[in-house]
């Protein structure tokens, strides 16, 4: 059997103070080539240390209102991923309730 690989590439352009100005990414298997992004969150699991390692970046021109929407959508996606990974319906419902609360407090549903 062939050893399949998939490559995802992230390119971050920084200003003189090392603040991200541009983020572009490519995932050829997904049909994405050098697409622009204003923010990203990447988490990987270090099984040896039993901890997650993260990279959170956003460009200096990322609007705060878009950041709030980005966080909300990320939390909703994490709830779905948690359910697929654990089949823990009770905790998934609790997480989704928090997502609804988050959106309500930030008035995201009024837009």
MDTraj code that builds the backbone (N, CA, C; nanometers):
import mdtraj as md
import numpy as np

residues = "UNK UNK UNK UNK UNK UNK UNK UNK UNK UNK UNK UNK UNK UNK UNK UNK UNK UNK UNK UNK UNK UNK UNK UNK UNK UNK UNK UNK UNK UNK UNK UNK UNK UNK UNK UNK UNK UNK UNK UNK UNK UNK UNK UNK UNK UNK UNK UNK UNK UNK UNK UNK UNK UNK UNK UNK UNK UNK UNK UNK UNK UNK UNK UNK UNK UNK UNK UNK UNK UNK UNK UNK UNK UNK UNK UNK UNK UNK UNK UNK UNK UNK UNK UNK UNK UNK UNK UNK UNK UNK UNK UNK UNK UNK UNK UNK UNK UNK UNK UNK UNK UNK UNK UNK UNK UNK UNK UNK UNK UNK UNK".split()
xyz = np.array([
    [0.0846, -0.1185, 0.0000],
    [0.0000, 0.0000, 0.0000],
    [0.0890, 0.1247, 0.0000],
    [0.0505, 0.2225, -0.0791],
    [0.1277, 0.3463, -0.0908],
    [0.1168, 0.4286, 0.0369],
    [0.2244, 0.4979, 0.0671],
    [0.2268, 0.5866, 0.1830],
    [0.1793, 0.7246, 0.1377],
    [0.0521, 0.7555, 0.1597],
    [-0.0054, 0.8812, 0.1141],
    [0.0327, 0.9954, 0.2074],
    [0.0489, 1.1126, 0.1480],
    [0.0783, 1.2329, 0.2250],
    [-0.0042, 1.3478, 0.1712],
    [-0.0364, 1.4390, 0.2584],
    [-0.1066, 1.5609, 0.2213],
    [-0.0313, 1.6770, 0.2850],
    [-0.0176, 1.7853, 0.2112],
    [0.0607, 1.8978, 0.2610],
    [-0.0256, 2.0229, 0.2697],
    [-0.0173, 2.0898, 0.3838],
    [-0.0818, 2.2190, 0.4043],
    [0.0295, 2.3194, 0.4331],
    [0.0305, 2.4289, 0.3587],
    [0.1361, 2.5291, 0.3727],
    [0.0767, 2.6610, 0.4199],
    [0.1405, 2.7204, 0.5190],
    [0.1027, 2.8522, 0.5694],
    [0.2195, 2.9474, 0.5472],
    [0.1900, 3.0642, 0.4931],
    [0.2914, 3.1677, 0.4758],
    [0.2441, 3.2934, 0.5470],
    [0.3300, 3.3463, 0.6344],
    [0.2956, 3.4650, 0.7121],
    [0.3981, 3.5733, 0.6814],
    [0.3486, 3.6868, 0.6307],
    [0.4354, 3.8020, 0.6073],
    [0.4274, 3.8928, 0.7289],
    [0.5433, 3.9311, 0.7816],
    [0.5511, 4.0115, 0.9035],
    [0.6011, 4.1519, 0.8731],
    [0.5604, 4.2473, 0.9564],
    [0.6181, 4.3810, 0.9449],
    [0.7493, 4.3862, 1.0237],
    [0.8079, 4.5038, 1.0352],
    [0.9369, 4.5164, 1.1023],
    [0.9303, 4.4804, 1.2512],
    [0.8101, 4.4830, 1.3087],
    [0.7920, 4.4461, 1.4497],
    [0.7440, 4.3017, 1.4660],
    [0.7499, 4.2255, 1.3589],
    [0.7104, 4.0839, 1.3565],
    [0.5607, 4.0641, 1.3813],
    [0.4812, 4.1653, 1.3429],
    [0.3352, 4.1560, 1.3504],
    [0.2855, 4.1095, 1.2129],
    [0.1979, 4.0088, 1.2093],
    [0.1509, 3.9593, 1.0798],
    [0.0787, 4.0667, 0.9986],
    [0.1210, 4.0795, 0.8720],
    [0.0542, 4.1695, 0.7784],
    [-0.0311, 4.0904, 0.6796],
    [0.0164, 3.9717, 0.6425],
    [-0.0560, 3.8873, 0.5472],
    [-0.0410, 3.7414, 0.5874],
    [-0.1491, 3.6669, 0.5715],
    [-0.1469, 3.5221, 0.5918],
    [-0.2056, 3.4588, 0.4659],
    [-0.1310, 3.3670, 0.4071],
    [-0.1794, 3.2918, 0.2915],
    [-0.1597, 3.1438, 0.3183],
    [-0.2485, 3.0619, 0.2627],
    [-0.2369, 2.9181, 0.2847],
    [-0.2725, 2.8416, 0.1596],
    [-0.2143, 2.7224, 0.1514],
    [-0.2366, 2.6334, 0.0380],
    [-0.2631, 2.4929, 0.0920],
    [-0.3668, 2.4306, 0.0384],
    [-0.3997, 2.2906, 0.0688],
    [-0.4466, 2.2295, -0.0625],
    [-0.3520, 2.1772, -0.1390],
    [-0.3830, 2.1313, -0.2738],
    [-0.4893, 2.0227, -0.2756],
    [-0.4901, 1.9332, -0.1757],
    [-0.5929, 1.8290, -0.1712],
    [-0.7329, 1.8887, -0.1565],
    [-0.7404, 2.0077, -0.0979],
    [-0.8681, 2.0751, -0.0797],
    [-0.8977, 2.1778, -0.1874],
    [-0.8092, 2.1877, -0.2855],
    [-0.8300, 2.2822, -0.3939],
    [-0.8018, 2.4272, -0.3563],
    [-0.7237, 2.4471, -0.2509],
    [-0.6899, 2.5827, -0.2052],
    [-0.5470, 2.6140, -0.2466],
    [-0.5305, 2.7261, -0.3175],
    [-0.3970, 2.7674, -0.3600],
    [-0.3736, 2.9125, -0.3225],
    [-0.2824, 2.9343, -0.2318],
    [-0.2400, 3.0683, -0.1905],
    [-0.3577, 3.1588, -0.1532],
    [-0.4540, 3.1039, -0.0796],
    [-0.5704, 3.1817, -0.0374],
    [-0.5326, 3.2737, 0.0777],
    [-0.5918, 3.3921, 0.0780],
    [-0.5637, 3.4883, 0.1846],
    [-0.6522, 3.4605, 0.3049],
    [-0.5978, 3.4821, 0.4229],
    [-0.6727, 3.4711, 0.5481],
    [-0.6342, 3.5882, 0.6361],
    [-0.7271, 3.6323, 0.7185],
    [-0.6993, 3.7412, 0.8116],
    [-0.6627, 3.6893, 0.9500],
    [-0.6959, 3.5610, 0.9776],
    [-0.6654, 3.5038, 1.1086],
    [-0.6559, 3.3523, 1.0957],
    [-0.5868, 3.2910, 1.1916],
    [-0.5763, 3.1451, 1.1945],
    [-0.5533, 3.0989, 1.3373],
    [-0.6009, 2.9788, 1.3643],
    [-0.5737, 2.9120, 1.4915],
    [-0.5338, 2.7699, 1.4564],
    [-0.4193, 2.7294, 1.5045],
    [-0.3691, 2.5947, 1.4785],
    [-0.3359, 2.5300, 1.6117],
    [-0.3928, 2.4127, 1.6358],
    [-0.3633, 2.3370, 1.7577],
    [-0.3139, 2.1993, 1.7179],
    [-0.2082, 2.1564, 1.7824],
    [-0.1583, 2.0198, 1.7633],
    [-0.1423, 1.9562, 1.9009],
    [-0.1602, 1.8258, 1.9074],
    [-0.1535, 1.7529, 2.0334],
    [-0.0172, 1.6882, 2.0490],
    [0.0513, 1.7211, 2.1557],
    [0.1779, 1.6575, 2.1912],
    [0.1446, 1.5456, 2.2891],
    [0.1405, 1.4242, 2.2398],
    [0.1000, 1.3096, 2.3205],
    [0.1992, 1.2818, 2.4331],
    [0.3265, 1.3051, 2.4074],
    [0.4283, 1.2800, 2.5093],
    [0.4114, 1.3731, 2.6292],
    [0.3944, 1.5009, 2.6011],
    [0.3791, 1.6001, 2.7085],
    [0.2341, 1.6103, 2.7567],
    [0.1421, 1.5452, 2.6844],
    [-0.0005, 1.5517, 2.7175],
    [-0.0499, 1.6962, 2.7225],
    [-0.0175, 1.7710, 2.6154],
    [-0.0631, 1.9105, 2.6079],
    [-0.0806, 1.9520, 2.4630],
    [-0.1660, 2.0512, 2.4463],
    [-0.1836, 2.1057, 2.3120],
    [-0.0856, 2.2207, 2.2917],
    [-0.0369, 2.2305, 2.1708],
    [0.0519, 2.3391, 2.1301],
    [-0.0252, 2.4204, 2.0274],
    [-0.0157, 2.5523, 2.0390],
    [-0.1008, 2.6344, 1.9551],
    [-0.0247, 2.7484, 1.8890],
    [-0.0767, 2.7855, 1.7737],
    [-0.0335, 2.9069, 1.7061],
    [-0.1607, 2.9840, 1.6730],
    [-0.1740, 3.1026, 1.7269],
    [-0.2868, 3.1905, 1.6983],
    [-0.2301, 3.3180, 1.6373],
    [-0.2721, 3.3471, 1.5157],
    [-0.2226, 3.4668, 1.4470],
    [-0.3387, 3.5400, 1.3818],
    [-0.3285, 3.6705, 1.3769],
    [-0.4213, 3.7501, 1.2990],
    [-0.3475, 3.8711, 1.2471],
    [-0.3907, 3.9179, 1.1314],
    [-0.3258, 4.0331, 1.0703],
    [-0.3678, 4.1598, 1.1429],
    [-0.2828, 4.2599, 1.1333],
    [-0.3111, 4.3832, 1.2068],
    [-0.4322, 4.4570, 1.1520],
    [-0.4783, 4.4190, 1.0319],
    [-0.5982, 4.4839, 0.9781],
    [-0.7242, 4.3982, 0.9952],
    [-0.7164, 4.2941, 1.0793],
    [-0.8341, 4.2115, 1.1080],
    [-0.9300, 4.2917, 1.1949],
    [-1.0514, 4.3202, 1.1444],
    [-1.1471, 4.3974, 1.2237],
    [-1.1958, 4.3199, 1.3466],
    [-1.2172, 4.3896, 1.4559],
    [-1.2600, 4.3267, 1.5806],
    [-1.3950, 4.2561, 1.5622],
    [-1.4881, 4.3163, 1.4875],
    [-1.6182, 4.2522, 1.4693],
    [-1.6036, 4.1197, 1.3935],
    [-1.5109, 4.1130, 1.2988],
    [-1.4855, 3.9871, 1.2288],
    [-1.4170, 3.8865, 1.3210],
    [-1.3312, 3.9344, 1.4106],
    [-1.2645, 3.8448, 1.5060],
    [-1.3677, 3.7785, 1.5966],
    [-1.4681, 3.8532, 1.6392],
    [-1.5735, 3.7965, 1.7232],
    [-1.6498, 3.6869, 1.6483],
    [-1.6802, 3.7115, 1.5225],
    [-1.7497, 3.6109, 1.4408],
    [-1.6599, 3.4894, 1.4202],
    [-1.5317, 3.5132, 1.3939],
    [-1.4341, 3.4049, 1.3757],
    [-1.4290, 3.3162, 1.5003],
    [-1.4228, 3.3780, 1.6182],
    [-1.4205, 3.3004, 1.7418],
    [-1.5484, 3.2192, 1.7580],
    [-1.6623, 3.2816, 1.7325],
    [-1.7893, 3.2107, 1.7477],
    [-1.7946, 3.0904, 1.6537],
    [-1.7623, 3.1111, 1.5276],
    [-1.7663, 3.0011, 1.4309],
    [-1.6665, 2.8919, 1.4681],
    [-1.5516, 2.9289, 1.5230],
    [-1.4520, 2.8306, 1.5660],
    [-1.5052, 2.7487, 1.6832],
    [-1.5701, 2.8152, 1.7786],
    [-1.6279, 2.7438, 1.8924],
    [-1.7372, 2.6466, 1.8477],
    [-1.8225, 2.6890, 1.7547],
    [-1.9278, 2.6009, 1.7016],
    [-1.8650, 2.4798, 1.6329],
    [-1.7615, 2.5039, 1.5521],
    [-1.6933, 2.3937, 1.4825],
    [-1.6273, 2.2991, 1.5824],
    [-1.5684, 2.3549, 1.6890],
    [-1.5055, 2.2704, 1.7910],
    [-1.6097, 2.1829, 1.8607],
    [-1.7297, 2.2349, 1.8821],
    [-1.8373, 2.1557, 1.9415],
    [-1.8710, 2.0359, 1.8541],
    [-1.8819, 2.0596, 1.7245],
    [-1.9124, 1.9509, 1.6309],
    [-1.7992, 1.8493, 1.6248],
    [-1.6764, 1.8990, 1.6222],
    [-1.5608, 1.8092, 1.6187],
    [-1.5526, 1.7274, 1.7462],
    [-1.5790, 1.7913, 1.8598],
    [-1.5789, 1.7207, 1.9879],
    [-1.6802, 1.6068, 1.9847],
    [-1.7979, 1.6326, 1.9311],
    [-1.9005, 1.5293, 1.9251],
    [-1.8586, 1.4137, 1.8337],
    [-1.8030, 1.4456, 1.7172],
    [-1.7564, 1.3400, 1.6259],
    [-1.6458, 1.2566, 1.6898],
    [-1.5592, 1.3215, 1.7678],
    [-1.4441, 1.2524, 1.8272],
    [-1.4813, 1.1707, 1.9500],
    [-1.5818, 1.2155, 2.0266],
    [-1.6102, 1.1520, 2.1555],
    [-1.7489, 1.0888, 2.1657],
    [-1.8400, 1.1285, 2.0786],
    [-1.9811, 1.0876, 2.0860],
    [-2.0437, 1.1235, 2.2215],
    [-1.9920, 1.2259, 2.2863],
    [-2.0433, 1.2721, 2.4153],
    [-2.1508, 1.3777, 2.3878],
    [-2.2742, 1.3301, 2.3696],
    [-2.3838, 1.4191, 2.3323],
    [-2.4170, 1.5215, 2.4411],
    [-2.4063, 1.4806, 2.5673],
    [-2.4400, 1.5701, 2.6775],
    [-2.3441, 1.6898, 2.6825],
    [-2.2141, 1.6644, 2.6747],
    [-2.1178, 1.7743, 2.6780],
    [-2.1264, 1.8564, 2.5496],
    [-2.1539, 1.7926, 2.4370],
    [-2.1695, 1.8666, 2.3118],
    [-2.2847, 1.9651, 2.3238],
    [-2.3952, 1.9222, 2.3826],
    [-2.5094, 2.0120, 2.4013],
    [-2.4714, 2.1288, 2.4918],
    [-2.3932, 2.1025, 2.5953],
    [-2.3473, 2.2087, 2.6851],
    [-2.2582, 2.3070, 2.6091],
    [-2.1707, 2.2540, 2.5252],
    [-2.0826, 2.3407, 2.4467],
    [-2.1638, 2.4260, 2.3489],
    [-2.2632, 2.3670, 2.2860],
    [-2.3475, 2.4423, 2.1921],
    [-2.4288, 2.5494, 2.2653],
    [-2.4729, 2.5180, 2.3878],
    [-2.5416, 2.6193, 2.4688],
    [-2.4492, 2.7376, 2.4947],
    [-2.3225, 2.7087, 2.5251],
    [-2.2273, 2.8171, 2.5465],
    [-2.2085, 2.8984, 2.4180],
    [-2.2029, 2.8314, 2.3041],
    [-2.1884, 2.9022, 2.1763],
    [-2.3057, 2.9975, 2.1528],
    [-2.4258, 2.9503, 2.1857],
    [-2.5444, 3.0361, 2.1729],
    [-2.5339, 3.1559, 2.2678],
    [-2.4898, 3.1316, 2.3906],
    [-2.4711, 3.2374, 2.4897],
    [-2.3664, 3.3382, 2.4414],
    [-2.2560, 3.2879, 2.3885],
    [-2.1473, 3.3700, 2.3358],
    [-2.2008, 3.4631, 2.2261],
    [-2.2760, 3.4046, 2.1318],
    [-2.3319, 3.4831, 2.0215],
    [-2.4311, 3.5876, 2.0727],
    [-2.5119, 3.5484, 2.1711],
    [-2.6105, 3.6411, 2.2275],
    [-2.5418, 3.7580, 2.2955],
    [-2.4408, 3.7311, 2.3787],
    [-2.3721, 3.8374, 2.4528],
    [-2.2964, 3.9325, 2.3591],
    [-2.2464, 3.8796, 2.2490],
    [-2.1753, 3.9645, 2.1518],
    [-2.2697, 4.0208, 2.0461],
    [-2.3988, 3.9877, 2.0599],
    [-2.5016, 4.0339, 1.9665],
    [-2.4693, 3.9970, 1.8224],
    [-2.4196, 3.8755, 1.8031],
    [-2.3832, 3.8292, 1.6687],
    [-2.5058, 3.7918, 1.5860],
    [-2.6147, 3.7533, 1.6514],
    [-2.7339, 3.7105, 1.5784],
    [-2.8143, 3.8265, 1.5247],
    [-2.7808, 3.9478, 1.5658],
    [-2.8553, 4.0666, 1.5208],
    [-2.8018, 4.1219, 1.3897],
    [-2.6946, 4.0596, 1.3394],
    [-2.6314, 4.1118, 1.2175],
    [-2.6829, 4.0407, 1.0961],
])
top = md.Topology()
chain = top.add_chain()
for i, resn in enumerate(residues, 1):
    res = top.add_residue(resn, chain, resSeq=i)
    for name in ("N", "CA", "C"):
        top.add_atom(name, md.element.get_by_symbol(name[0]), res)
traj = md.Trajectory(xyz[None], top)
